[in-house]
Amino acid sequence: QVQLVESGGGSVQAGGSLRLSCAASGRTFVVGTMSWYRQAPGKQRELVASITRSGSTSYVDSVKGRFTISRDDAKILVYLQMNALNPDDTAVYFCNVEVVLPGRRNYWGQGTQVTVSS
């Protein structure tokens, strides 16, 4: 079993920045792709950014140039640096980690609220 703990959410004014962190812990496992999703009120959960084991990244168009995903495999952490935030970024942000060994399974964090005011 893998546990994910997120931190770094909060309230910020438009134009501000936040950095989300997600720490994975548990028994011995190997992590594949790590991702951040978000879900705004009344909307479906959407994939915001992903980073593979090799470091390849991808972003939803609405955050390109503003958000940066990174990972620390030694500490099993994934980060989301969010700059130039706007009210449309307001959502609950969830980290998702793909465990590839033993077995293959995806795990979700509990979510952290990000609120951007205009």
C-alpha positions, -999 to +999 in steps of 0.1 A: +000+000+000+012+035-009+002+066+009+003+101-007+003+133+013-001+166-004+007+200+009+012+236-003-024+246-012-039+278+000-054+312-010-036+336-032-044+367-052-044+366-090-008+368-103+006+350-073+024+317-069+020+285-050+041+253-048+023+220-043+041+190-029+031+153-028+051+128-008+047+090-014+054+065+013+049+028+020+066-005+015+092-009-012+078+002-046+089+017-079+071+047-092+064+054-128+045+085-140+036+111-114+008+136-122-013+164-109-050+167-115-075+193-105-112+195-100-132+227-099-167+229-084-192+215-109-165+203-133-148+170-141-114+162-128-088+172-154-052+162-159-030+193-153+006+180-156+025+147-158+061+137-155+075+103-165+104+084-149+127+097-176+116+133-168+094+140-198+067+164-190+033+173-204+008+200-195-028+210-202-028+240-226-043+263-200-012+261-177+016+259-202+042+285-195+029+291-159+031+257-142+061+234-138+060+198-126+091+182-112+100+151-092+126+139-067+129+101-070+152+098-040+125+112-017+096+101-038+082+135-042+064+153-069+060+191-071+038+215-090+051+251-091+023+274-101+030+309-112+008+337-126-022+321-110-057+333-121-092+326-107-097+298-133-070+279-115-092+276-084-098+239-077-089+210-055-056+196-067-048+159-065-016+141-070-016+108-088+012+083-087+016+052-109+033+024-091+049-001-115+064-025-090+052-046-074+023-048-098+008-018-115-016+005-097-025+042-095-028+060-061-045+093-053-037+119-027-065+134-006-065+167-024-054+202-015-075+233-021-061+262-042-082+294-043-072+323-064-090+356-059-092+384-084 
